[in-house]
């Protein structure tokens, strides 16, 4: 297969990223790897749509994930028609370019939609990603699995929401990632509340969410593949991300520790309540952030930590994903 990965920019990728792991494993399994930056697409008339790609061929020797990125950075870009791509895998983070290149993500998704209509398998489905491009996507799912939430840019709305909660709330950008600008506000410590709301609102809408006491134990990043838990022999692709003492954010690159997660019936029942819609929406590879019996966030663009999940469970989940993708492409070609 020719698998094209849509990323922000090659020089911003890292060896530890899930995208790099998936690309490296795909190369090991004999597939051609293409990296496409958000600014690399081109429409050349006469229905020719493609991208200027950095390409790694199956015959090339790649030692590890670090070597893969080094080889990619040395490559000259070449134009590849989308009709020769078997898969276009959308793996960029829209937030990274929101300020300096606000056009980049939305335009890339438009190109992805064109490529989908030309017959290439595009994951996750770009038509649905347009709707799921921020945290409001979670509101499309059953109420019982969602924390109490409001979305606003109005300070008084936030104050009223705080008053209705038992003790404290979480404030964060509606369109954000990586744990940036996430704040815990208590009822009796609100002297900076107005400043916090105004600071977040400078870049968009503010999401206010009830605080769940179970969050003191961190959250669980839980992976779904084509609407089902990603697992092998009872080992689930998941990570318990435990924040540092005095820290509310459980993002790994904000200092949280990755630990093995205990998956019980409560978590599996919570996951089951969202799995069918995610599959129906064409969300092939998804990372759920779970606290207790609530889903805090549904990550559909570039969910990370698959490598950590593999290390903790001693299970090669990346190969399972690529093997499943091979089957998806095979089925499409046999139709």
N, C-alpha and C positions, 0 to 999 in steps of 0.2 A: 504493500500500500504506500501511497504518498500521503503523509499526515502533515498538514500545515497547522502550526500553532500560532495563533494571533496573540501577540504580547504588546506591551507598551513600547519598549525599545530594548534591543539586545543588550546594550551596555548596562541596563538596569536589572538584568536577570542575575540570579545567584545560583551557585551549585546546589544549595540546600532547598531550592524552590521545588514544589511539587511538579511544576511544568517541566523543569529540567529532569527530574526523576522519570516522568512519563516519557519524555523524548528519548532519554538514554535507554530505557527499557525497550521502547519501540525499535530503536536502532539495533539493539542486541538481537531482537527477534526478526531482523532482516528487512525493516521498512525504511523508506526514504523519509528524511526529516526536513521540513521547511519551517523557517521562522519568518513571520510577517510582523512588522511593526505597524502601529496604527496609521502611520503616514505613508505606507508602502503600496496601497492599493492603486489600481489604475483601470479606467474604462477607456478603451482605445477604439470605440466605434464598432459598427457591424457586430454588436452583441459580444464583443471580446472584453471579458472582465477577468482580471487576474491581479497579480501583485509582484513587486520586485522583492525576491526572497533570498535569504541565505540558506543554502541547501547542503545537507550532509547525506551522501549516498551510502547504501548498505556496505559497499566494499571498503569504505574508509575505516581505518583502525581508530577506535575511540576507547581510551583506557578507563575513563570514569566520567562522572558528571562534570567535574571541573574541566577535564580535557574537552568535553563536548562544547562547553561554552567558549573555551579558548579557540577551538577550531572554527566555531561559528563566527566569532568576531574577526577572524582572519579572512573570511569569505567575502568575495565581491558579490553584490546582489545581481540576480538574474531574473528576468521576467518569466513568470510561470502562469500559463492560462489556467483559469479555475477548472476548466473541463478535464484537466489532467490530474486534478487533486481528488483523492478519494474521500478525504476528511478535512474539514476546516474546523479546528477546535479553538473556540473563543476562550482565551485564558488571560485576558488583560484585566487590570484594575482601573475602572473608570475614574476613581477618585484621584489617582496619581496625576492625571492630566487636566483635572477640572479647572485649575487656576490658569496655568500657562498655555494649555492647548485645549480650550473648552470645546472646540469643534471635533477633536480627534476621535473620541469614543463614539459619538452619535453618527459621524460619517462612516466610520469603520463598520458599524452595525448595519448601515444602509447597504454598503458593499456586501456584507455577509448575507443580507436578505436576497440580493441579486444572485449571489453564488448559490444559495439554497434553491432558488427558482430554476437555476440551470441544471439542477440534478445532483449537486455535490451534497454529501451528508455534512450538515453543519450542526455542531454541538457546542454549547447548549443552544436550543432553538432561538435564532436571533429575533424572530417576531415576538416571542414571549419575553426575551431579555429586555426589550424596550420597556415593557410594563414592569419588569422586575429590577429596574436599574437603581432602586433605592429600597430602604427598609419598609416602605409602605406595602411591599409585596406580601409581607407576612399577614397583613390584614385580610387577605383573601382566603385564609385558612380558618378552621374551626376556632370559635372563641375560647373554648376550654383549654387550648394548648398555648394561648397567647397571654403574655403579661398585660396588665392594664396599661394603656398607651394613649398619648395624645400627640399630635403633630401640629405645630404652630410657630409663628414668629412673634406672637403677642405675649408680653411679659405677664399681664394679668391672667391669661389663660394658664400659664405655668404656676402662678401663685395659687389659683383655685384648685388645680390638680394636686399640688403639694398638700393643701389643706385636707383633701379627701383621703390621703394616704395615712397609714398608721404612724409612720415615723420619717421616712426619707424616700427620695426618688433618685433616679439616674437621669442625667441630661447628656445628650450627645447629638452630633449632626445627623440629620435624616439620611444624607448621602455621605457616608464616611467609612473608613476602614482602618485597620491596624491599631485600634484603641486610641486614636488621636482625638483630643478635645472631649474626653469622657469625664463627667464629674458626678460625684455623689453629694447630694444636698440634703441636710437634715432640717426638720422644721425649726429647731431652736438654733440653727447656725446658718441663717440665710442672708447674712450681711453682704455677701458677694453675689447673691442670686441675680440681681439685675445685670451686673457686669458680665456674669457667665452667659446669661441668655443673649445679651447683645453681642457678645464675642462670637458665639456659635452662629447667631443669625446673620452676621456679616457675610458668611459664605453660603447661606441658604436657610432651609427650615430647621427648626429645633425639634428633636424627638425627646419627649419626657416619658419615662417608664417607671412603673412601680419597682421598688427594690425587693428582691426575693431573698429571704434569709439564707436559703440554701446556697446562695452565691458565695458564701464564705468558704465553701469547699471547692470553689472554682467552677468551671463549666466543662462540658464534654463536647468535643468536636466529633461528630458522628457522620460517617460517609454513606451516601446512597449511590447506587449504580443502577441507572435505568429504573428507578422507582423502588428498588429493593435494597435492604441493608447489604453493604459490601462486606462479605464474610467468607471464611473458609474453615470448615471443620469446627464450627462453633466459635472461631476467633473473629471478632468484629473489628473492622477498620475504625478505630476511635482513639481519642486521646483525652485524658483528664488534664485540663490545663489549670494549674493551681497558682494563683497570684502570690506575689511576695507579700510579706507582712506589711500592713499599712497601705496596700495598693488595691484598687478595685478592678483594675483591668487584668484580664486573664489571657492577653495576647502573648505568644511566646517571645516575640521580639521586644516586648515591653518588660521582659524579665520573668515571666511566668515559667514554672517548671512543668515539664511533660511527665505524666505518670500514667500507669495502666488504669483503665476505667473499668468499673464493675457495671456490666450491662444487665439490668434486671427487667422484670416484666413491665414495670411502670414506664421505663424508657422505650421499650419495644412497642408498647401500646401507643405511646405518644408519637413515635415515628410512623406507626401504621396509619394514624389519622391524617398525615400529610402526604404519604407516599403515592397514592393514586393520582392526586392532582398534579404532583410534580412530574410524574410520568406522562400524564395527559398533556402537560404543558411543554413536553419535550426537554425537560431538565434532566439530562442524561447523567451528569456527574455533579453531585451536590454535597455541601458540607453543612450540617445542622449544628447550631450551638445550643445546647440543652442545659437547663438548670432545673433540677427537680423534675416536675412533670410539665414544664413549660419550655417552649422553643423561643429563645431570645432573638435568633437571627437565622435566616436562610441564605446561605452563601452560594450563589449560582454563577458568578463570573470566574473567580479564580480561587476556590477553596484550597487552603494549604494544610500542611502537617501530615500528608499521607506518608511521607518517609518516617516520621516519628511514630505513626501508628504501626508501620511495618516493623520498625525496630523493637517496639515494646511488646508486640505479639509474636515476633520472630516469624512473620508471614509476609510473603512477597505479594502485596496487594497490587502493585503496579503491573505486574505480569497478568494478573487476573483481569485488570481493566483493559489492557491492550488485547488480550485474547478475546474478551467480549466484544471489543470494537471490531476486531477482525471478523467475527461472526455477524455483526450488524452490517458491515459492508458486503459480506458474502451474500447475505439474505437479500439485500437491495439489488445486487447484480443478477440474482436468480429470479427476481420478480418479472 
